Amino acid sequence: EVQLVESGGGLVQPGGSLRLSCEASGFIFSNYAMSWVRQAPGKGLGWVSSSSNAGDSTYYADSVKGRFTISRDNAKNTMYRQLNSLKPEDTAMYFCAKSEAFYCIGAYCTKSPGSHWGRGTQVTVSS
C-alpha cells in the first residue's frame, strides 16, 4: 500500500523557516519523481516544486524560487522541503506526491484519478 506521511509544519512568523519531511512507503521511492504541492484556504492545489527520481534535477514555482529548497534521501525513502523567508501567502496545507499523481493547467492543479496522497502538513505564517 502506497503511503505518504508529511510532517514538520507549524506556525511561524513572517521571515521564519520550517523544514518539511515526507516519508514514503509501499513503492520504490527511487524510481519516482516527487513533488510538493500546496492548498491555501479556499483555493485549489498549487504546484510548488519537484525533484527528479535521483534528486539531481529540481524545479520550483516562481513564487518560491530562491526561498524554498527541495531535496530527497532515497536511502531513507524521504523527501524534504526547506522553507525560508516565509510569507503570509505561503500559508497552506502542504502535500508531497508522486509527480504523476497530479496534473496542472497553468497555475491550477488537479489530483489524478486513483492517485495516492497523504494528509498533508499545515504551514501557517502569521505574526
TIVO-2410 file (N, C-alpha, C; in nm, 3 decimals):
# residues 127
REC num residu      c1      c2      c3 atome chaine
REC   1      E   0.084  -0.119   0.000     N      A
REC   1      E   0.000   0.000   0.000    CA      A
REC   1      E   0.087   0.125   0.000     C      A
REC   2      V   0.061   0.212  -0.093     N      A
REC   2      V   0.136   0.337  -0.100    CA      A
REC   2      V   0.096   0.427   0.016     C      A
REC   3      Q   0.195   0.475   0.087     N      A
REC   3      Q   0.170   0.571   0.195    CA      A
REC   3      Q   0.267   0.688   0.185     C      A
REC   4      L   0.215   0.806   0.209     N      A
REC   4      L   0.295   0.928   0.212    CA      A
REC   4      L   0.258   1.002   0.340     C      A
REC   5      V   0.356   1.029   0.423     N      A
REC   5      V   0.331   1.094   0.551    CA      A
REC   5      V   0.414   1.222   0.559     C      A
REC   6      E   0.343   1.333   0.557     N      A
REC   6      E   0.409   1.464   0.567    CA      A
REC   6      E   0.416   1.508   0.712     C      A
REC   7      S   0.521   1.579   0.745     N      A
REC   7      S   0.537   1.632   0.880    CA      A
REC   7      S   0.624   1.757   0.876     C      A
REC   8      G   0.627   1.828   0.989     N      A
REC   8      G   0.716   1.942   1.002    CA      A
REC   8      G   0.649   2.078   0.993     C      A
REC   9      G   0.521   2.079   0.965     N      A
REC   9      G   0.451   2.207   0.955    CA      A
REC   9      G   0.433   2.272   1.091     C      A
REC  10      G   0.380   2.392   1.091     N      A
REC  10      G   0.356   2.462   1.215    CA      A
REC  10      G   0.327   2.608   1.193     C      A
REC  11      L   0.324   2.681   1.303     N      A
REC  11      L   0.301   2.825   1.300    CA      A
REC  11      L   0.435   2.896   1.307     C      A
REC  12      V   0.458   2.986   1.215     N      A
REC  12      V   0.586   3.057   1.211    CA      A
REC  12      V   0.561   3.203   1.174     C      A
REC  13      Q   0.646   3.290   1.223     N      A
REC  13      Q   0.633   3.432   1.191    CA      A
REC  13      Q   0.687   3.460   1.051     C      A
REC  14      P   0.639   3.566   0.990     N      A
REC  14      P   0.693   3.605   0.859    CA      A
REC  14      P   0.844   3.619   0.866     C      A
REC  15      G   0.911   3.566   0.766     N      A
REC  15      G   1.055   3.567   0.764    CA      A
REC  15      G   1.119   3.443   0.825     C      A
REC  16      G   1.037   3.362   0.890     N      A
REC  16      G   1.088   3.243   0.956    CA      A
REC  16      G   1.111   3.127   0.861     C      A
REC  17      S   1.149   3.014   0.919     N      A
REC  17      S   1.182   2.895   0.841    CA      A
REC  17      S   1.117   2.771   0.898     C      A
REC  18      L   1.096   2.674   0.813     N      A
REC  18      L   1.047   2.543   0.852    CA      A
REC  18      L   1.112   2.440   0.761     C      A
REC  19      R   1.119   2.317   0.811     N      A
REC  19      R   1.165   2.206   0.728    CA      A
REC  19      R   1.059   2.097   0.731     C      A
REC  20      L   1.004   2.071   0.614     N      A
REC  20      L   0.902   1.968   0.600    CA      A
REC  20      L   0.966   1.837   0.556     C      A
REC  21      S   0.906   1.728   0.598     N      A
REC  21      S   0.951   1.595   0.557    CA      A
REC  21      S   0.836   1.516   0.499     C      A
REC  22      C   0.868   1.424   0.413     N      A
REC  22      C   0.769   1.335   0.354    CA      A
REC  22      C   0.828   1.195   0.353     C      A
REC  23      E   0.771   1.108   0.434     N      A
REC  23      E   0.817   0.970   0.439    CA      A
REC  23      E   0.728   0.884   0.349     C      A
REC  24      A   0.791   0.811   0.259     N      A
REC  24      A   0.718   0.731   0.161    CA      A
REC  24      A   0.737   0.583   0.188     C      A
REC  25      S   0.635   0.506   0.158     N      A
REC  25      S   0.644   0.361   0.169    CA      A
REC  25      S   0.546   0.297   0.072     C      A
REC  26      G   0.567   0.170   0.044     N      A
REC  26      G   0.476   0.097  -0.042    CA      A
REC  26      G   0.508   0.104  -0.190     C      A
REC  27      F   0.615   0.171  -0.225     N      A
REC  27      F   0.659   0.175  -0.365    CA      A
REC  27      F   0.809   0.202  -0.367     C      A
REC  28      I   0.871   0.181  -0.482     N      A
REC  28      I   1.015   0.202  -0.494    CA      A
REC  28      I   1.039   0.351  -0.512     C      A
REC  29      F   1.067   0.417  -0.401     N      A
REC  29      F   1.076   0.563  -0.396    CA      A
REC  29      F   1.175   0.617  -0.499     C      A
REC  30      S   1.288   0.550  -0.513     N      A
REC  30      S   1.394   0.600  -0.600    CA      A
REC  30      S   1.357   0.594  -0.748     C      A
REC  31      N   1.246   0.531  -0.782     N      A
REC  31      N   1.204   0.521  -0.922    CA      A
REC  31      N   1.116   0.638  -0.966     C      A
REC  32      Y   1.076   0.721  -0.870     N      A
REC  32      Y   0.975   0.821  -0.900    CA      A
REC  32      Y   1.021   0.965  -0.876     C      A
REC  33      A   0.990   1.050  -0.973     N      A
REC  33      A   0.999   1.193  -0.947    CA      A
REC  33      A   0.892   1.228  -0.844     C      A
REC  34      M   0.925   1.319  -0.756     N      A
REC  34      M   0.833   1.356  -0.649    CA      A
REC  34      M   0.814   1.507  -0.647     C      A
REC  35      S   0.703   1.549  -0.593     N      A
REC  35      S   0.670   1.691  -0.591    CA      A
REC  35      S   0.608   1.732  -0.458     C      A
REC  36      W   0.615   1.860  -0.433     N      A
REC  36      W   0.538   1.922  -0.326    CA      A
REC  36      W   0.433   2.010  -0.392     C      A
REC  37      V   0.312   2.001  -0.340     N      A
REC  37      V   0.204   2.090  -0.382    CA      A
REC  37      V   0.142   2.147  -0.255     C      A
REC  38      R   0.066   2.253  -0.269     N      A
REC  38      R   0.003   2.312  -0.152    CA      A
REC  38      R  -0.137   2.360  -0.186     C      A
REC  39      Q  -0.215   2.370  -0.083     N      A
REC  39      Q  -0.352   2.418  -0.099    CA      A
REC  39      Q  -0.379   2.521   0.008     C      A
REC  40      A  -0.393   2.644  -0.036     N      A
REC  40      A  -0.423   2.753   0.056    CA      A
REC  40      A  -0.571   2.751   0.091     C      A
REC  41      P  -0.610   2.811   0.202     N      A
REC  41      P  -0.750   2.812   0.240    CA      A
REC  41      P  -0.839   2.868   0.130     C      A
REC  42      G  -0.939   2.792   0.093     N      A
REC  42      G  -1.034   2.838  -0.007    CA      A
REC  42      G  -0.984   2.836  -0.150     C      A
REC  43      K  -0.867   2.776  -0.172     N      A
REC  43      K  -0.810   2.772  -0.306    CA      A
REC  43      K  -0.780   2.630  -0.349     C      A
REC  44      G  -0.750   2.612  -0.474     N      A
REC  44      G  -0.717   2.481  -0.527    CA      A
REC  44      G  -0.572   2.446  -0.505     C      A
REC  45      L  -0.535   2.328  -0.556     N      A
REC  45      L  -0.397   2.283  -0.545    CA      A
REC  45      L  -0.305   2.368  -0.630     C      A
REC  46      G  -0.188   2.396  -0.575     N      A
REC  46      G  -0.088   2.470  -0.650    CA      A
REC  46      G   0.046   2.398  -0.643     C      A
REC  47      W   0.109   2.381  -0.758     N      A
REC  47      W   0.238   2.315  -0.760    CA      A
REC  47      W   0.345   2.406  -0.699     C      A
REC  48      V   0.434   2.346  -0.620     N      A
REC  48      V   0.538   2.424  -0.554    CA      A
REC  48      V   0.675   2.389  -0.609     C      A
REC  49      S   0.707   2.259  -0.608     N      A
REC  49      S   0.839   2.219  -0.658    CA      A
REC  49      S   0.841   2.069  -0.685     C      A
REC  50      S   0.941   2.026  -0.762     N      A
REC  50      S   0.957   1.886  -0.798    CA      A
REC  50      S   1.103   1.847  -0.797     C      A
REC  51      S   1.125   1.719  -0.776     N      A
REC  51      S   1.260   1.662  -0.780    CA      A
REC  51      S   1.259   1.541  -0.872     C      A
REC  52      S   1.362   1.527  -0.952     N      A
REC  52      S   1.377   1.406  -1.032    CA      A
REC  52      S   1.396   1.286  -0.938     C      A
REC  53      N   1.385   1.166  -0.993     N      A
REC  53      N   1.392   1.049  -0.906    CA      A
REC  53      N   1.526   1.039  -0.835     C      A
REC  54      A   1.633   1.081  -0.899     N      A
REC  54      A   1.765   1.076  -0.836    CA      A
REC  54      A   1.795   1.199  -0.752     C      A
REC  55      G   1.713   1.300  -0.765     N      A
REC  55      G   1.736   1.423  -0.690    CA      A
REC  55      G   1.834   1.518  -0.753     C      A
REC  56      D   1.877   1.487  -0.875     N      A
REC  56      D   1.979   1.570  -0.937    CA      A
REC  56      D   1.920   1.685  -1.020     C      A
REC  57      S   1.789   1.684  -1.035     N      A
REC  57      S   1.722   1.795  -1.102    CA      A
REC  57      S   1.606   1.840  -1.017     C      A
REC  58      T   1.597   1.969  -0.996     N      A
REC  58      T   1.488   2.024  -0.915    CA      A
REC  58      T   1.424   2.140  -0.988     C      A
REC  59      Y   1.298   2.162  -0.957     N      A
REC  59      Y   1.220   2.264  -1.026    CA      A
REC  59      Y   1.132   2.336  -0.923     C      A
REC  60      Y   1.114   2.467  -0.945     N      A
REC  60      Y   1.040   2.547  -0.848    CA      A
REC  60      Y   0.944   2.641  -0.917     C      A
REC  61      A   0.831   2.661  -0.849     N      A
REC  61      A   0.740   2.766  -0.893    CA      A
REC  61      A   0.806   2.902  -0.870     C      A
REC  62      D   0.776   2.998  -0.954     N      A
REC  62      D   0.838   3.130  -0.941    CA      A
REC  62      D   0.813   3.191  -0.803     C      A
REC  63      S   0.698   3.161  -0.745     N      A
REC  63      S   0.660   3.222  -0.618    CA      A
REC  63      S   0.748   3.178  -0.501     C      A
REC  64      V   0.819   3.066  -0.518     N      A
REC  64      V   0.901   3.014  -0.408    CA      A
REC  64      V   1.048   3.004  -0.445     C      A
REC  65      K   1.081   3.033  -0.568     N      A
REC  65      K   1.220   3.020  -0.613    CA      A
REC  65      K   1.310   3.109  -0.530     C      A
REC  66      G   1.420   3.054  -0.483     N      A
REC  66      G   1.514   3.128  -0.401    CA      A
REC  66      G   1.483   3.123  -0.253     C      A
REC  67      R   1.363   3.077  -0.218     N      A
REC  67      R   1.325   3.070  -0.076    CA      A
REC  67      R   1.306   2.925  -0.029     C      A
REC  68      F   1.257   2.841  -0.117     N      A
REC  68      F   1.230   2.701  -0.083    CA      A
REC  68      F   1.332   2.611  -0.152     C      A
REC  69      T   1.368   2.503  -0.086     N      A
REC  69      T   1.460   2.405  -0.143    CA      A
REC  69      T   1.403   2.266  -0.124     C      A
REC  70      I   1.401   2.189  -0.232     N      A
REC  70      I   1.354   2.051  -0.226    CA      A
REC  70      I   1.476   1.959  -0.231     C      A
REC  71      S   1.471   1.852  -0.154     N      A
REC  71      S   1.578   1.752  -0.156    CA      A
REC  71      S   1.519   1.617  -0.120     C      A
REC  72      R   1.596   1.513  -0.139     N      A
REC  72      R   1.547   1.379  -0.106    CA      A
REC  72      R   1.663   1.290  -0.067     C      A
REC  73      D   1.631   1.191   0.015     N      A
REC  73      D   1.727   1.088   0.055    CA      A
REC  73      D   1.664   0.955   0.018     C      A
REC  74      N   1.704   0.901  -0.095     N      A
REC  74      N   1.643   0.778  -0.144    CA      A
REC  74      N   1.672   0.659  -0.053     C      A
REC  75      A   1.782   0.664   0.020     N      A
REC  75      A   1.813   0.554   0.113    CA      A
REC  75      A   1.714   0.550   0.228     C      A
REC  76      K   1.655   0.665   0.258     N      A
REC  76      K   1.559   0.674   0.368    CA      A
REC  76      K   1.415   0.686   0.318     C      A
REC  77      N   1.396   0.679   0.186     N      A
REC  77      N   1.262   0.695   0.129    CA      A
REC  77      N   1.195   0.823   0.180     C      A
REC  78      T   1.271   0.928   0.185     N      A
REC  78      T   1.221   1.054   0.242    CA      A
REC  78      T   1.256   1.171   0.152     C      A
REC  79      M   1.159   1.262   0.140     N      A
REC  79      M   1.181   1.387   0.068    CA      A
REC  79      M   1.168   1.502   0.168     C      A
REC  80      Y   1.240   1.607   0.142     N      A
REC  80      Y   1.241   1.721   0.233    CA      A
REC  80      Y   1.209   1.850   0.158     C      A
REC  81      R   1.165   1.947   0.234     N      A
REC  81      R   1.147   2.080   0.180    CA      A
REC  81      R   1.188   2.181   0.285     C      A
REC  82      Q   1.287   2.258   0.254     N      A
REC  82      Q   1.330   2.367   0.342    CA      A
REC  82      Q   1.259   2.494   0.298     C      A
REC  83      L   1.186   2.553   0.388     N      A
REC  83      L   1.112   2.676   0.359    CA      A
REC  83      L   1.178   2.790   0.436     C      A
REC  84      N   1.232   2.884   0.364     N      A
REC  84      N   1.295   3.002   0.425    CA      A
REC  84      N   1.220   3.128   0.383     C      A
REC  85      S   1.244   3.234   0.458     N      A
REC  85      S   1.184   3.365   0.428    CA      A
REC  85      S   1.034   3.352   0.404     C      A
REC  86      L   0.968   3.284   0.494     N      A
REC  86      L   0.825   3.256   0.476    CA      A
REC  86      L   0.742   3.383   0.477     C      A
REC  87      K   0.638   3.382   0.395     N      A
REC  87      K   0.547   3.494   0.383    CA      A
REC  87      K   0.406   3.449   0.421     C      A
REC  88      P   0.320   3.542   0.459     N      A
REC  88      P   0.181   3.502   0.492    CA      A
REC  88      P   0.113   3.428   0.377     C      A
REC  89      E   0.146   3.462   0.255     N      A
REC  89      E   0.084   3.395   0.140    CA      A
REC  89      E   0.133   3.252   0.121     C      A
REC  90      D   0.232   3.209   0.199     N      A
REC  90      D   0.275   3.070   0.196    CA      A
REC  90      D   0.188   2.982   0.285     C      A
REC  91      T   0.098   3.043   0.360     N      A
REC  91      T   0.008   2.967   0.446    CA      A
REC  91      T  -0.075   2.871   0.362     C      A
REC  92      A  -0.065   2.742   0.394     N      A
REC  92      A  -0.134   2.639   0.315    CA      A
REC  92      A  -0.112   2.504   0.380     C      A
REC  93      M  -0.190   2.407   0.333     N      A
REC  93      M  -0.162   2.267   0.363    CA      A
REC  93      M  -0.065   2.218   0.256     C      A
REC  94      Y   0.044   2.159   0.297     N      A
REC  94      Y   0.147   2.114   0.205    CA      A
REC  94      Y   0.142   1.961   0.193     C      A
REC  95      F   0.142   1.915   0.069     N      A
REC  95      F   0.136   1.773   0.039    CA      A
REC  95      F   0.257   1.732  -0.045     C      A
REC  96      C   0.304   1.610  -0.022     N      A
REC  96      C   0.400   1.552  -0.116    CA      A
REC  96      C   0.327   1.447  -0.198     C      A
REC  97      A   0.374   1.427  -0.317     N      A
REC  97      A   0.309   1.332  -0.406    CA      A
REC  97      A   0.405   1.289  -0.515     C      A
REC  98      K   0.380   1.173  -0.572     N      A
REC  98      K   0.450   1.138  -0.695    CA      A
REC  98      K   0.414   1.246  -0.798     C      A
REC  99      S   0.509   1.281  -0.880     N      A
REC  99      S   0.483   1.386  -0.978    CA      A
REC  99      S   0.374   1.346  -1.077     C      A
REC 100      E   0.351   1.217  -1.091     N      A
REC 100      E   0.247   1.169  -1.182    CA      A
REC 100      E   0.109   1.171  -1.118     C      A
REC 101      A   0.103   1.206  -0.988     N      A
REC 101      A  -0.023   1.198  -0.915    CA      A
REC 101      A  -0.112   1.319  -0.937     C      A
REC 102      F  -0.065   1.415  -1.014     N      A
REC 102      F  -0.147   1.532  -1.040    CA      A
REC 102      F  -0.107   1.591  -1.175     C      A
REC 103      Y  -0.193   1.678  -1.224     N      A
REC 103      Y  -0.159   1.750  -1.346    CA      A
REC 103      Y  -0.204   1.894  -1.330     C      A
REC 104      C  -0.136   1.981  -1.398     N      A
REC 104      C  -0.162   2.124  -1.383    CA      A
REC 104      C  -0.191   2.187  -1.517     C      A
REC 105      I  -0.285   2.276  -1.517     N      A
REC 105      I  -0.311   2.361  -1.633    CA      A
REC 105      I  -0.285   2.503  -1.584     C      A
REC 106      G  -0.175   2.558  -1.626     N      A
REC 106      G  -0.133   2.685  -1.572    CA      A
REC 106      G  -0.103   2.671  -1.424     C      A
REC 107      A  -0.159   2.759  -1.344     N      A
REC 107      A  -0.133   2.756  -1.200    CA      A
REC 107      A  -0.226   2.663  -1.125     C      A
REC 108      Y  -0.317   2.599  -1.195     N      A
REC 108      Y  -0.419   2.517  -1.129    CA      A
REC 108      Y  -0.391   2.369  -1.150     C      A
REC 109      C  -0.387   2.297  -1.038     N      A
REC 109      C  -0.353   2.156  -1.042    CA      A
REC 109      C  -0.469   2.071  -0.992     C      A
REC 110      T  -0.475   1.949  -1.041     N      A
REC 110      T  -0.581   1.857  -1.007    CA      A
REC 110      T  -0.519   1.721  -0.978     C      A
REC 111      K  -0.573   1.653  -0.879     N      A
REC 111      K  -0.525   1.519  -0.848    CA      A
REC 111      K  -0.564   1.423  -0.960     C      A
REC 112      S  -0.472   1.336  -0.998     N      A
REC 112      S  -0.501   1.235  -1.098    CA      A
REC 112      S  -0.591   1.128  -1.037     C      A
REC 113      P  -0.684   1.072  -1.115     N      A
REC 113      P  -0.772   0.967  -1.062    CA      A
REC 113      P  -0.692   0.850  -1.008     C      A
REC 114      G  -0.729   0.803  -0.891     N      A
REC 114      G  -0.663   0.687  -0.834    CA      A
REC 114      G  -0.529   0.714  -0.771     C      A
REC 115      S  -0.488   0.838  -0.766     N      A
REC 115      S  -0.355   0.869  -0.710    CA      A
REC 115      S  -0.358   0.863  -0.558     C      A
REC 116      H  -0.240   0.848  -0.501     N      A
REC 116      H  -0.227   0.836  -0.357    CA      A
REC 116      H  -0.173   0.966  -0.297     C      A
REC 117      W  -0.234   1.006  -0.189     N      A
REC 117      W  -0.195   1.131  -0.122    CA      A
REC 117      W  -0.191   1.110   0.028     C      A
REC 118      G  -0.104   1.184   0.094     N      A
REC 118      G  -0.102   1.184   0.239    CA      A
REC 118      G  -0.202   1.286   0.293     C      A
REC 119      R  -0.198   1.306   0.424     N      A
REC 119      R  -0.289   1.401   0.487    CA      A
REC 119      R  -0.238   1.544   0.481     C      A
REC 120      G  -0.112   1.560   0.447     N      A
REC 120      G  -0.055   1.693   0.439    CA      A
REC 120      G  -0.007   1.744   0.574     C      A
REC 121      T   0.064   1.854   0.571     N      A
REC 121      T   0.109   1.920   0.693    CA      A
REC 121      T   0.082   2.070   0.679     C      A
REC 122      Q   0.021   2.127   0.781     N      A
REC 122      Q  -0.023   2.267   0.774    CA      A
REC 122      Q   0.092   2.362   0.806     C      A
REC 123      V   0.110   2.459   0.721     N      A
REC 123      V   0.205   2.568   0.745    CA      A
REC 123      V   0.126   2.696   0.757     C      A
REC 124      T   0.142   2.765   0.868     N      A
REC 124      T   0.074   2.892   0.890    CA      A
REC 124      T   0.178   2.999   0.919     C      A
REC 125      V   0.177   3.102   0.838     N      A
REC 125      V   0.273   3.212   0.853    CA      A
REC 125      V   0.195   3.334   0.899     C      A
REC 126      S   0.219   3.374   1.023     N      A
REC 126      S   0.143   3.483   1.080    CA      A
REC 126      S   0.220   3.544   1.195     C      A
REC 127      S   0.204   3.674   1.212     N      A
REC 127      S   0.267   3.741   1.325    CA      A
REC 127      S   0.170   3.748   1.443     C      A
***
